[in-house]
């Protein structure tokens, strides 16, 4: 599966699991991705590799800490970003 397709699935995952504060619990994102047959090793590292799209926060007031993610305000999909720079793949 190509990177842009995975980015679109991640957008859907965040939108499907977002809470009232605008954040999605990483565990819920993982469940959504498994349901879409997306393979990943460590979920946090996988999510961090899409820093063009997602931002992360850790709630350390909970034990164990809970990790949340949300779409960046001005995110760009990989292909769009490359096209703007004059690079085409």
VMD Tcl script that draws the C-alpha trace (Angstrom):
set ca {
  {0.00 0.00 0.00}
  {1.48 3.38 -0.96}
  {2.11 6.20 1.50}
  {-0.67 8.46 0.24}
  {-3.26 5.67 0.56}
  {-2.13 5.03 4.13}
  {-2.35 8.76 4.86}
  {-5.97 8.76 3.67}
  {-6.73 5.79 5.93}
  {-5.07 7.64 8.84}
  {-7.25 10.69 8.18}
  {-10.33 8.45 8.24}
  {-9.08 6.77 11.44}
  {-8.60 10.09 13.24}
  {-11.97 11.41 12.06}
  {-13.71 8.19 13.15}
  {-12.20 8.18 16.65}
  {-11.92 11.87 17.55}
  {-13.15 12.92 21.01}
  {-14.89 16.14 22.09}
  {-11.52 17.85 22.56}
  {-10.40 17.08 18.99}
  {-7.95 14.27 19.85}
  {-8.01 10.56 19.01}
  {-6.77 7.89 21.42}
  {-3.87 6.02 19.82}
  {-5.30 2.65 20.92}
  {-8.51 3.41 19.03}
  {-6.51 4.44 15.97}
  {-4.69 1.09 16.15}
  {-7.99 -0.78 16.22}
  {-9.22 1.16 13.20}
  {-6.01 0.46 11.26}
  {-6.16 -3.27 12.04}
  {-9.75 -3.26 10.76}
  {-8.45 -1.76 7.50}
  {-5.72 -4.43 7.30}
  {-2.93 -1.85 7.70}
  {0.24 -3.51 8.96}
  {2.56 -1.68 11.34}
  {5.15 -2.63 13.94}
  {5.08 -0.25 16.90}
  {2.04 1.99 16.54}
  {3.64 5.11 18.04}
  {6.64 4.90 15.70}
  {4.28 4.30 12.77}
  {2.22 7.39 13.67}
  {5.38 9.47 14.22}
  {6.48 8.65 10.67}
  {3.50 10.66 9.41}
  {4.54 13.93 11.06}
  {3.45 15.80 7.92}
  {-0.09 14.82 8.85}
  {-0.39 14.17 12.59}
  {0.60 15.71 15.88}
  {0.91 13.75 19.11}
  {0.36 14.49 22.80}
  {0.93 12.30 25.84}
  {-1.35 12.50 28.89}
  {1.05 11.57 31.69}
  {-1.56 12.31 34.37}
  {-2.94 8.83 33.61}
  {-1.15 5.62 34.47}
  {-0.10 4.18 32.16}
  {0.21 7.35 30.08}
  {-2.32 7.72 27.26}
  {-1.19 8.88 23.83}
  {-3.43 10.94 21.58}
  {-3.09 12.20 18.04}
  {-4.91 14.66 15.79}
  {-4.59 16.01 12.29}
  {-2.30 18.98 11.94}
  {-4.15 22.15 11.09}
  {-2.49 22.63 7.69}
  {-1.55 19.07 6.83}
  {-0.60 18.00 3.33}
  {-0.61 14.55 1.84}
  {2.79 13.38 0.64}
  {2.02 13.61 -3.08}
  {0.57 17.12 -2.77}
  {3.67 18.23 -0.91}
  {5.96 16.82 -3.61}
  {3.89 18.35 -6.40}
  {4.12 21.81 -4.83}
  {7.90 21.54 -4.78}
  {7.95 20.68 -8.48}
  {8.77 17.03 -7.84}
  {6.60 14.38 -9.40}
  {6.86 10.70 -8.75}
}
mol new
graphics top color blue
foreach p $ca { graphics top sphere $p radius 0.5 }
foreach p [lrange $ca 0 end-1] q [lrange $ca 1 end] { graphics top cylinder $p $q radius 0.2 }
display resetview
